[in-house]
Amino acid sequence: MPELPEVETTVLLLRKKTLNKVFVCVWGEKKNNLSKKLKGKRIEKITRHGKGIFFHLSSKEILFIHLRMTGHLLYGKWERKGKEWLSEEKIMQHPKNGFLRYIFFLSNGKQLALSDQRKFATINLISRKEKEDYLSRIGPDPLEIKKEDFFRILKERRGRIKSLLMNQQFISGIGNIYASEILFKAKIRPERNADSLKQKEMERLYLNMKTILRKGLSLQGDSTSDFRLLDGRKGGYQEKHLVYNRKNLPCPVCKKKITKTILGGRGTYFCPKFQK
Ligand SMILES: [Zn+2]
C-alpha cells in the first residue's frame, strides 16, 4: 500500500508534469461521468495530506485521488489496440502498470493513467467544504506535525504503538512498511503500549518518524508492492530496508537475527535485542 513517501513522490512528479494542463476527456474501465465533469477544467495546484492527493481545479472543485492498496498513477501516452491500451516501453515493461482503470487525457496531448490491480483506489470530484470535512476526520500529517502536538495526541492514546502509528485517525500517512522501520530506528518494540513510552522514547519516535519518511521520499518511495513512479519505474526504498521483509537476516546495528511477528493482523519486523 502506498504510504506518505510514495504519495509525496507522486505529487512532486505530478506538479512537474500536469500543472496548468486542462482535462480533455476521461476513459474509464467502467462507465462513469468523470469525462463530463472534468472537461475544460485546469489543474491549478496539487497538494497532499497523508495518503490523499488533491488536484485543485480552475472550477474551484477538487479532484481527490486515494490510491488505497495497489493504485498508482502513470504519465505518458497510451494508444488503443483492439481491447488493449498500449504504452511506451518503460511503462509496459512492468506488469504492475497494466491494470488500467482510468486514463485522463490532458491538453498537452499526454495522459495520466491509474493502474490498480486490486481496484480499491478512489477518485472523487469534491468541493472545498467536502475536503475540509475529510481532513477534519483524519489525523495530522507526520511531516507537518510539531513535536508538542505529537506528544499531546500520543498521550491521549492507548493501544499498541505500531497499530497507533498506522491508525489514520491518529496520524495520517504511515502504513505497515514505514511503521516497522520507524520503530526500529526509535529502538521501540512494536507491541509496546503507547502509554508506556517514556519521554526519551517519544522524542526518538518523533525524530525518527520524520527521518525515515524523508529517507523514503529521498529514495522516491518503496516499490516492494505495486508502487511505481509516474514513468513506470520503481522507487528505491525497498533496497534500503532496515528490518521490513528481513526475517532471519542480521540486524543492521547488532547483527542479531530480525524477528517477524504478526501484530494487528500485519507482518511486523523488529530486532529482539536492539528494540526495547
Ligand atoms: Zn539489533
Boltz pocket constraint, residues with backbone or C-beta under 6 A from the ligand:
constraints:
  - pocket:
      binder: B
      contacts: [[A, 251], [A, 252], [A, 253], [A, 254], [A, 255], [A, 256], [A, 271], [A, 272], [A, 273], [A, 274], [A, 275]]
      max_distance: 6.0
